[in-house]
Amino acid sequence: MNAKEIRQNTLPELQKKLAELKEELFNLRFQHTINQLDNPMRLVAVKKDIARVQTVIRELESKDSANA
């Protein structure tokens, strides 16, 4: 997932995606703890996706508050 794809979504869609990513990160951390994680680099990728989504959400919120 790249920033261009993320920016095409609306704010509610982004918030839903953020919740899904956080849940996935929780599950990956749990799998990592009990040594059942197949691809440890997936943890890094999910963290980066969360950061991208949070950045776009913050941009949209600041743009909305500037227009109000």
HTML snippet that shows the backbone in 3Dmol.js (N, CA, C, O; Angstrom):
<script src="https://3Dmol.org/build/3Dmol-min.js"></script>
<div id="view" style="width:600px;height:400px;position:relative"></div>
<script>
const pdb = `
ATOM      1  N   MET A   1       0.854  -1.170   0.000  1.00  0.00           N
ATOM      2  CA  MET A   1       0.000   0.000   0.000  1.00  0.00           C
ATOM      3  C   MET A   1       0.902   1.234   0.000  1.00  0.00           C
ATOM      4  O   MET A   1       1.791   1.361   0.841  1.00  0.00           O
ATOM      5  N   ASN A   2       0.667   2.136  -0.944  1.00  0.00           N
ATOM      6  CA  ASN A   2       1.469   3.351  -0.980  1.00  0.00           C
ATOM      7  C   ASN A   2       0.594   4.569  -0.672  1.00  0.00           C
ATOM      8  O   ASN A   2      -0.628   4.463  -0.570  1.00  0.00           O
ATOM      9  N   ALA A   3       1.229   5.698  -0.531  1.00  0.00           N
ATOM     10  CA  ALA A   3       0.529   6.911  -0.122  1.00  0.00           C
ATOM     11  C   ALA A   3      -0.500   7.351  -1.160  1.00  0.00           C
ATOM     12  O   ALA A   3      -1.544   7.894  -0.797  1.00  0.00           O
ATOM     13  N   LYS A   4      -0.228   7.132  -2.419  1.00  0.00           N
ATOM     14  CA  LYS A   4      -1.168   7.523  -3.470  1.00  0.00           C
ATOM     15  C   LYS A   4      -2.484   6.757  -3.333  1.00  0.00           C
ATOM     16  O   LYS A   4      -3.563   7.332  -3.474  1.00  0.00           O
ATOM     17  N   GLU A   5      -2.386   5.456  -3.057  1.00  0.00           N
ATOM     18  CA  GLU A   5      -3.587   4.643  -2.859  1.00  0.00           C
ATOM     19  C   GLU A   5      -4.346   5.081  -1.612  1.00  0.00           C
ATOM     20  O   GLU A   5      -5.577   5.102  -1.601  1.00  0.00           O
ATOM     21  N   ILE A   6      -3.618   5.424  -0.580  1.00  0.00           N
ATOM     22  CA  ILE A   6      -4.243   5.820   0.683  1.00  0.00           C
ATOM     23  C   ILE A   6      -4.990   7.137   0.527  1.00  0.00           C
ATOM     24  O   ILE A   6      -6.084   7.301   1.067  1.00  0.00           O
ATOM     25  N   ARG A   7      -4.410   8.064  -0.201  1.00  0.00           N
ATOM     26  CA  ARG A   7      -5.022   9.392  -0.356  1.00  0.00           C
ATOM     27  C   ARG A   7      -6.322   9.362  -1.158  1.00  0.00           C
ATOM     28  O   ARG A   7      -7.079  10.333  -1.135  1.00  0.00           O
ATOM     29  N   GLN A   8      -6.588   8.283  -1.855  1.00  0.00           N
ATOM     30  CA  GLN A   8      -7.812   8.170  -2.646  1.00  0.00           C
ATOM     31  C   GLN A   8      -9.017   7.822  -1.775  1.00  0.00           C
ATOM     32  O   GLN A   8     -10.153   7.892  -2.243  1.00  0.00           O
ATOM     33  N   ASN A   9      -8.788   7.453  -0.526  1.00  0.00           N
ATOM     34  CA  ASN A   9      -9.865   7.058   0.372  1.00  0.00           C
ATOM     35  C   ASN A   9     -10.418   8.251   1.141  1.00  0.00           C
ATOM     36  O   ASN A   9      -9.767   9.288   1.270  1.00  0.00           O
ATOM     37  N   THR A  10     -11.632   8.079   1.647  1.00  0.00           N
ATOM     38  CA  THR A  10     -12.238   9.114   2.479  1.00  0.00           C
ATOM     39  C   THR A  10     -11.805   8.916   3.926  1.00  0.00           C
ATOM     40  O   THR A  10     -11.217   7.891   4.274  1.00  0.00           O
ATOM     41  N   LEU A  11     -12.097   9.898   4.759  1.00  0.00           N
ATOM     42  CA  LEU A  11     -11.694   9.840   6.163  1.00  0.00           C
ATOM     43  C   LEU A  11     -12.291   8.640   6.892  1.00  0.00           C
ATOM     44  O   LEU A  11     -11.552   7.954   7.599  1.00  0.00           O
ATOM     45  N   PRO A  12     -13.590   8.345   6.761  1.00  0.00           N
ATOM     46  CA  PRO A  12     -14.125   7.148   7.446  1.00  0.00           C
ATOM     47  C   PRO A  12     -13.485   5.846   6.966  1.00  0.00           C
ATOM     48  O   PRO A  12     -13.263   4.929   7.756  1.00  0.00           O
ATOM     49  N   GLU A  13     -13.188   5.769   5.664  1.00  0.00           N
ATOM     50  CA  GLU A  13     -12.525   4.574   5.141  1.00  0.00           C
ATOM     51  C   GLU A  13     -11.126   4.432   5.724  1.00  0.00           C
ATOM     52  O   GLU A  13     -10.687   3.328   6.047  1.00  0.00           O
ATOM     53  N   LEU A  14     -10.429   5.558   5.856  1.00  0.00           N
ATOM     54  CA  LEU A  14      -9.084   5.528   6.418  1.00  0.00           C
ATOM     55  C   LEU A  14      -9.105   5.120   7.887  1.00  0.00           C
ATOM     56  O   LEU A  14      -8.237   4.374   8.342  1.00  0.00           O
ATOM     57  N   GLN A  15     -10.087   5.603   8.618  1.00  0.00           N
ATOM     58  CA  GLN A  15     -10.184   5.232  10.027  1.00  0.00           C
ATOM     59  C   GLN A  15     -10.496   3.745  10.174  1.00  0.00           C
ATOM     60  O   GLN A  15      -9.995   3.090  11.088  1.00  0.00           O
ATOM     61  N   LYS A  16     -11.319   3.217   9.281  1.00  0.00           N
ATOM     62  CA  LYS A  16     -11.623   1.783   9.299  1.00  0.00           C
ATOM     63  C   LYS A  16     -10.365   0.987   8.965  1.00  0.00           C
ATOM     64  O   LYS A  16     -10.076  -0.020   9.612  1.00  0.00           O
ATOM     65  N   LYS A  17      -9.622   1.432   7.961  1.00  0.00           N
ATOM     66  CA  LYS A  17      -8.384   0.761   7.565  1.00  0.00           C
ATOM     67  C   LYS A  17      -7.369   0.795   8.696  1.00  0.00           C
ATOM     68  O   LYS A  17      -6.660  -0.185   8.922  1.00  0.00           O
ATOM     69  N   LEU A  18      -7.292   1.915   9.409  1.00  0.00           N
ATOM     70  CA  LEU A  18      -6.373   2.037  10.535  1.00  0.00           C
ATOM     71  C   LEU A  18      -6.720   1.026  11.625  1.00  0.00           C
ATOM     72  O   LEU A  18      -5.829   0.392  12.189  1.00  0.00           O
ATOM     73  N   ALA A  19      -7.990   0.875  11.917  1.00  0.00           N
ATOM     74  CA  ALA A  19      -8.414  -0.102  12.924  1.00  0.00           C
ATOM     75  C   ALA A  19      -8.045  -1.520  12.493  1.00  0.00           C
ATOM     76  O   ALA A  19      -7.596  -2.325  13.309  1.00  0.00           O
ATOM     77  N   GLU A  20      -8.235  -1.821  11.212  1.00  0.00           N
ATOM     78  CA  GLU A  20      -7.886  -3.147  10.696  1.00  0.00           C
ATOM     79  C   GLU A  20      -6.382  -3.404  10.803  1.00  0.00           C
ATOM     80  O   GLU A  20      -5.955  -4.494  11.181  1.00  0.00           O
ATOM     81  N   LEU A  21      -5.588  -2.390  10.466  1.00  0.00           N
ATOM     82  CA  LEU A  21      -4.136  -2.545  10.536  1.00  0.00           C
ATOM     83  C   LEU A  21      -3.659  -2.727  11.972  1.00  0.00           C
ATOM     84  O   LEU A  21      -2.757  -3.523  12.231  1.00  0.00           O
ATOM     85  N   LYS A  22      -4.259  -1.993  12.904  1.00  0.00           N
ATOM     86  CA  LYS A  22      -3.881  -2.139  14.303  1.00  0.00           C
ATOM     87  C   LYS A  22      -4.236  -3.531  14.824  1.00  0.00           C
ATOM     88  O   LYS A  22      -3.490  -4.115  15.609  1.00  0.00           O
ATOM     89  N   GLU A  23      -5.369  -4.054  14.386  1.00  0.00           N
ATOM     90  CA  GLU A  23      -5.753  -5.405  14.788  1.00  0.00           C
ATOM     91  C   GLU A  23      -4.781  -6.432  14.201  1.00  0.00           C
ATOM     92  O   GLU A  23      -4.392  -7.386  14.875  1.00  0.00           O
ATOM     93  N   GLU A  24      -4.394  -6.228  12.941  1.00  0.00           N
ATOM     94  CA  GLU A  24      -3.432  -7.128  12.315  1.00  0.00           C
ATOM     95  C   GLU A  24      -2.088  -7.077  13.037  1.00  0.00           C
ATOM     96  O   GLU A  24      -1.453  -8.111  13.243  1.00  0.00           O
ATOM     97  N   LEU A  25      -1.656  -5.881  13.421  1.00  0.00           N
ATOM     98  CA  LEU A  25      -0.399  -5.735  14.148  1.00  0.00           C
ATOM     99  C   LEU A  25      -0.464  -6.469  15.482  1.00  0.00           C
ATOM    100  O   LEU A  25       0.496  -7.134  15.870  1.00  0.00           O
ATOM    101  N   PHE A  26      -1.580  -6.356  16.180  1.00  0.00           N
ATOM    102  CA  PHE A  26      -1.749  -7.073  17.439  1.00  0.00           C
ATOM    103  C   PHE A  26      -1.611  -8.574  17.223  1.00  0.00           C
ATOM    104  O   PHE A  26      -0.908  -9.253  17.971  1.00  0.00           O
ATOM    105  N   ASN A  27      -2.284  -9.089  16.194  1.00  0.00           N
ATOM    106  CA  ASN A  27      -2.218 -10.522  15.907  1.00  0.00           C
ATOM    107  C   ASN A  27      -0.806 -10.961  15.522  1.00  0.00           C
ATOM    108  O   ASN A  27      -0.357 -12.035  15.922  1.00  0.00           O
ATOM    109  N   LEU A  28      -0.112 -10.138  14.753  1.00  0.00           N
ATOM    110  CA  LEU A  28       1.256 -10.468  14.366  1.00  0.00           C
ATOM    111  C   LEU A  28       2.183 -10.474  15.576  1.00  0.00           C
ATOM    112  O   LEU A  28       3.049 -11.341  15.689  1.00  0.00           O
ATOM    113  N   ARG A  29       2.009  -9.523  16.472  1.00  0.00           N
ATOM    114  CA  ARG A  29       2.827  -9.501  17.688  1.00  0.00           C
ATOM    115  C   ARG A  29       2.569 -10.734  18.536  1.00  0.00           C
ATOM    116  O   ARG A  29       3.495 -11.308  19.110  1.00  0.00           O
ATOM    117  N   PHE A  30       1.318 -11.136  18.613  1.00  0.00           N
ATOM    118  CA  PHE A  30       0.972 -12.329  19.371  1.00  0.00           C
ATOM    119  C   PHE A  30       1.631 -13.562  18.749  1.00  0.00           C
ATOM    120  O   PHE A  30       2.204 -14.385  19.462  1.00  0.00           O
ATOM    121  N   GLN A  31       1.550 -13.692  17.425  1.00  0.00           N
ATOM    122  CA  GLN A  31       2.175 -14.817  16.732  1.00  0.00           C
ATOM    123  C   GLN A  31       3.686 -14.801  16.930  1.00  0.00           C
ATOM    124  O   GLN A  31       4.308 -15.851  17.094  1.00  0.00           O
ATOM    125  N   HIS A  32       4.271 -13.613  16.916  1.00  0.00           N
ATOM    126  CA  HIS A  32       5.712 -13.482  17.103  1.00  0.00           C
ATOM    127  C   HIS A  32       6.116 -13.937  18.508  1.00  0.00           C
ATOM    128  O   HIS A  32       7.161 -14.563  18.686  1.00  0.00           O
ATOM    129  N   THR A  33       5.294 -13.625  19.488  1.00  0.00           N
ATOM    130  CA  THR A  33       5.588 -13.991  20.869  1.00  0.00           C
ATOM    131  C   THR A  33       5.589 -15.506  21.061  1.00  0.00           C
ATOM    132  O   THR A  33       6.415 -16.045  21.797  1.00  0.00           O
ATOM    133  N   ILE A  34       4.675 -16.174  20.406  1.00  0.00           N
ATOM    134  CA  ILE A  34       4.601 -17.628  20.578  1.00  0.00           C
ATOM    135  C   ILE A  34       5.339 -18.369  19.460  1.00  0.00           C
ATOM    136  O   ILE A  34       5.127 -19.564  19.252  1.00  0.00           O
ATOM    137  N   ASN A  35       6.194 -17.661  18.756  1.00  0.00           N
ATOM    138  CA  ASN A  35       7.068 -18.229  17.718  1.00  0.00           C
ATOM    139  C   ASN A  35       6.306 -18.939  16.605  1.00  0.00           C
ATOM    140  O   ASN A  35       6.719 -20.010  16.160  1.00  0.00           O
ATOM    141  N   GLN A  36       5.217 -18.363  16.158  1.00  0.00           N
ATOM    142  CA  GLN A  36       4.481 -18.921  15.025  1.00  0.00           C
ATOM    143  C   GLN A  36       4.424 -17.956  13.846  1.00  0.00           C
ATOM    144  O   GLN A  36       3.666 -18.175  12.901  1.00  0.00           O
ATOM    145  N   LEU A  37       5.206 -16.912  13.894  1.00  0.00           N
ATOM    146  CA  LEU A  37       5.183 -15.922  12.823  1.00  0.00           C
ATOM    147  C   LEU A  37       6.061 -16.392  11.667  1.00  0.00           C
ATOM    148  O   LEU A  37       7.253 -16.642  11.847  1.00  0.00           O
ATOM    149  N   ASP A  38       5.465 -16.512  10.477  1.00  0.00           N
ATOM    150  CA  ASP A  38       6.197 -16.995   9.311  1.00  0.00           C
ATOM    151  C   ASP A  38       7.110 -15.928   8.723  1.00  0.00           C
ATOM    152  O   ASP A  38       8.246 -16.214   8.344  1.00  0.00           O
ATOM    153  N   ASN A  39       6.611 -14.700   8.648  1.00  0.00           N
ATOM    154  CA  ASN A  39       7.358 -13.622   8.003  1.00  0.00           C
ATOM    155  C   ASN A  39       7.496 -12.448   8.967  1.00  0.00           C
ATOM    156  O   ASN A  39       6.583 -11.628   9.061  1.00  0.00           O
ATOM    157  N   PRO A  40       8.613 -12.347   9.684  1.00  0.00           N
ATOM    158  CA  PRO A  40       8.775 -11.263  10.657  1.00  0.00           C
ATOM    159  C   PRO A  40       8.816  -9.864  10.023  1.00  0.00           C
ATOM    160  O   PRO A  40       8.557  -8.868  10.698  1.00  0.00           O
ATOM    161  N   MET A  41       9.137  -9.794   8.743  1.00  0.00           N
ATOM    162  CA  MET A  41       9.166  -8.490   8.079  1.00  0.00           C
ATOM    163  C   MET A  41       7.762  -7.930   7.892  1.00  0.00           C
ATOM    164  O   MET A  41       7.603  -6.741   7.615  1.00  0.00           O
ATOM    165  N   ARG A  42       6.748  -8.768   8.040  1.00  0.00           N
ATOM    166  CA  ARG A  42       5.362  -8.297   7.942  1.00  0.00           C
ATOM    167  C   ARG A  42       5.067  -7.322   9.070  1.00  0.00           C
ATOM    168  O   ARG A  42       4.276  -6.396   8.893  1.00  0.00           O
ATOM    169  N   LEU A  43       5.698  -7.518  10.240  1.00  0.00           N
ATOM    170  CA  LEU A  43       5.538  -6.572  11.354  1.00  0.00           C
ATOM    171  C   LEU A  43       5.976  -5.174  10.936  1.00  0.00           C
ATOM    172  O   LEU A  43       5.278  -4.192  11.193  1.00  0.00           O
ATOM    173  N   VAL A  44       7.123  -5.093  10.297  1.00  0.00           N
ATOM    174  CA  VAL A  44       7.655  -3.800   9.853  1.00  0.00           C
ATOM    175  C   VAL A  44       6.742  -3.165   8.811  1.00  0.00           C
ATOM    176  O   VAL A  44       6.481  -1.963   8.854  1.00  0.00           O
ATOM    177  N   ALA A  45       6.260  -3.975   7.880  1.00  0.00           N
ATOM    178  CA  ALA A  45       5.400  -3.462   6.813  1.00  0.00           C
ATOM    179  C   ALA A  45       4.087  -2.918   7.372  1.00  0.00           C
ATOM    180  O   ALA A  45       3.612  -1.869   6.936  1.00  0.00           O
ATOM    181  N   VAL A  46       3.503  -3.628   8.335  1.00  0.00           N
ATOM    182  CA  VAL A  46       2.233  -3.181   8.918  1.00  0.00           C
ATOM    183  C   VAL A  46       2.443  -1.891   9.708  1.00  0.00           C
ATOM    184  O   VAL A  46       1.600  -0.995   9.656  1.00  0.00           O
ATOM    185  N   LYS A  47       3.550  -1.784  10.435  1.00  0.00           N
ATOM    186  CA  LYS A  47       3.839  -0.554  11.176  1.00  0.00           C
ATOM    187  C   LYS A  47       3.968   0.636  10.230  1.00  0.00           C
ATOM    188  O   LYS A  47       3.481   1.726  10.530  1.00  0.00           O
ATOM    189  N   LYS A  48       4.622   0.428   9.088  1.00  0.00           N
ATOM    190  CA  LYS A  48       4.778   1.507   8.108  1.00  0.00           C
ATOM    191  C   LYS A  48       3.437   1.885   7.490  1.00  0.00           C
ATOM    192  O   LYS A  48       3.170   3.064   7.256  1.00  0.00           O
ATOM    193  N   ASP A  49       2.594   0.889   7.225  1.00  0.00           N
ATOM    194  CA  ASP A  49       1.260   1.174   6.689  1.00  0.00           C
ATOM    195  C   ASP A  49       0.437   1.976   7.690  1.00  0.00           C
ATOM    196  O   ASP A  49      -0.282   2.900   7.309  1.00  0.00           O
ATOM    197  N   ILE A  50       0.543   1.624   8.974  1.00  0.00           N
ATOM    198  CA  ILE A  50      -0.169   2.376  10.014  1.00  0.00           C
ATOM    199  C   ILE A  50       0.304   3.826  10.019  1.00  0.00           C
ATOM    200  O   ILE A  50      -0.511   4.745  10.101  1.00  0.00           O
ATOM    201  N   ALA A  51       1.609   4.033   9.931  1.00  0.00           N
ATOM    202  CA  ALA A  51       2.146   5.392   9.922  1.00  0.00           C
ATOM    203  C   ALA A  51       1.658   6.171   8.703  1.00  0.00           C
ATOM    204  O   ALA A  51       1.333   7.353   8.814  1.00  0.00           O
ATOM    205  N   ARG A  52       1.606   5.523   7.549  1.00  0.00           N
ATOM    206  CA  ARG A  52       1.123   6.196   6.336  1.00  0.00           C
ATOM    207  C   ARG A  52      -0.337   6.618   6.486  1.00  0.00           C
ATOM    208  O   ARG A  52      -0.707   7.743   6.148  1.00  0.00           O
ATOM    209  N   VAL A  53      -1.155   5.707   6.993  1.00  0.00           N
ATOM    210  CA  VAL A  53      -2.572   6.005   7.148  1.00  0.00           C
ATOM    211  C   VAL A  53      -2.763   7.132   8.166  1.00  0.00           C
ATOM    212  O   VAL A  53      -3.566   8.038   7.942  1.00  0.00           O
ATOM    213  N   GLN A  54      -2.039   7.084   9.271  1.00  0.00           N
ATOM    214  CA  GLN A  54      -2.154   8.137  10.281  1.00  0.00           C
ATOM    215  C   GLN A  54      -1.724   9.488   9.724  1.00  0.00           C
ATOM    216  O   GLN A  54      -2.317  10.514  10.054  1.00  0.00           O
ATOM    217  N   THR A  55      -0.704   9.492   8.889  1.00  0.00           N
ATOM    218  CA  THR A  55      -0.237  10.741   8.282  1.00  0.00           C
ATOM    219  C   THR A  55      -1.312  11.340   7.384  1.00  0.00           C
ATOM    220  O   THR A  55      -1.570  12.542   7.444  1.00  0.00           O
ATOM    221  N   VAL A  56      -1.933  10.523   6.560  1.00  0.00           N
ATOM    222  CA  VAL A  56      -2.962  11.020   5.644  1.00  0.00           C
ATOM    223  C   VAL A  56      -4.182  11.480   6.439  1.00  0.00           C
ATOM    224  O   VAL A  56      -4.786  12.498   6.102  1.00  0.00           O
ATOM    225  N   ILE A  57      -4.553  10.745   7.487  1.00  0.00           N
ATOM    226  CA  ILE A  57      -5.672  11.166   8.335  1.00  0.00           C
ATOM    227  C   ILE A  57      -5.382  12.536   8.944  1.00  0.00           C
ATOM    228  O   ILE A  57      -6.244  13.416   8.950  1.00  0.00           O
ATOM    229  N   ARG A  58      -4.178  12.707   9.449  1.00  0.00           N
ATOM    230  CA  ARG A  58      -3.807  13.992  10.050  1.00  0.00           C
ATOM    231  C   ARG A  58      -3.841  15.111   9.017  1.00  0.00           C
ATOM    232  O   ARG A  58      -4.282  16.217   9.327  1.00  0.00           O
ATOM    233  N   GLU A  59      -3.383  14.845   7.794  1.00  0.00           N
ATOM    234  CA  GLU A  59      -3.424  15.846   6.727  1.00  0.00           C
ATOM    235  C   GLU A  59      -4.874  16.247   6.425  1.00  0.00           C
ATOM    236  O   GLU A  59      -5.187  17.430   6.290  1.00  0.00           O
ATOM    237  N   LEU A  60      -5.742  15.252   6.321  1.00  0.00           N
ATOM    238  CA  LEU A  60      -7.156  15.544   6.021  1.00  0.00           C
ATOM    239  C   LEU A  60      -7.801  16.335   7.154  1.00  0.00           C
ATOM    240  O   LEU A  60      -8.566  17.265   6.898  1.00  0.00           O
ATOM    241  N   GLU A  61      -7.504  15.981   8.395  1.00  0.00           N
ATOM    242  CA  GLU A  61      -8.082  16.685   9.525  1.00  0.00           C
ATOM    243  C   GLU A  61      -7.584  18.117   9.607  1.00  0.00           C
ATOM    244  O   GLU A  61      -8.357  19.024   9.915  1.00  0.00           O
ATOM    245  N   SER A  62      -6.294  18.335   9.336  1.00  0.00           N
ATOM    246  CA  SER A  62      -5.770  19.698   9.386  1.00  0.00           C
ATOM    247  C   SER A  62      -6.304  20.533   8.223  1.00  0.00           C
ATOM    248  O   SER A  62      -6.517  21.737   8.368  1.00  0.00           O
ATOM    249  N   LYS A  63      -6.521  19.896   7.073  1.00  0.00           N
ATOM    250  CA  LYS A  63      -7.085  20.594   5.921  1.00  0.00           C
ATOM    251  C   LYS A  63      -8.535  21.001   6.220  1.00  0.00           C
ATOM    252  O   LYS A  63      -8.956  22.104   5.874  1.00  0.00           O
ATOM    253  N   ASP A  64      -9.295  20.104   6.864  1.00  0.00           N
ATOM    254  CA  ASP A  64     -10.674  20.405   7.222  1.00  0.00           C
ATOM    255  C   ASP A  64     -10.752  21.525   8.255  1.00  0.00           C
ATOM    256  O   ASP A  64     -11.619  22.393   8.159  1.00  0.00           O
ATOM    257  N   SER A  65      -9.862  21.514   9.234  1.00  0.00           N
ATOM    258  CA  SER A  65      -9.897  22.549  10.254  1.00  0.00           C
ATOM    259  C   SER A  65      -9.444  23.903   9.701  1.00  0.00           C
ATOM    260  O   SER A  65      -9.894  24.947  10.174  1.00  0.00           O
ATOM    261  N   ALA A  66      -8.562  23.891   8.709  1.00  0.00           N
ATOM    262  CA  ALA A  66      -8.119  25.147   8.086  1.00  0.00           C
ATOM    263  C   ALA A  66      -9.231  25.749   7.233  1.00  0.00           C
ATOM    264  O   ALA A  66      -9.347  26.971   7.132  1.00  0.00           O
ATOM    265  N   ASN A  67     -10.042  24.899   6.623  1.00  0.00           N
ATOM    266  CA  ASN A  67     -11.148  25.380   5.791  1.00  0.00           C
ATOM    267  C   ASN A  67     -12.339  25.851   6.610  1.00  0.00           C
ATOM    268  O   ASN A  67     -13.164  26.620   6.117  1.00  0.00           O
ATOM    269  N   ALA A  68     -12.438  25.405   7.840  1.00  0.00           N
ATOM    270  CA  ALA A  68     -13.602  25.757   8.678  1.00  0.00           C
ATOM    271  C   ALA A  68     -13.490  27.123   9.285  1.00  0.00           C
ATOM    272  O   ALA A  68     -14.389  27.553  10.009  1.00  0.00           O
TER     273      ALA A  68
END
`;
const viewer = $3Dmol.createViewer("view");
viewer.addModel(pdb, "pdb");
viewer.setStyle({}, {cartoon: {color: "spectrum"}});
viewer.zoomTo();
viewer.render();
</script>
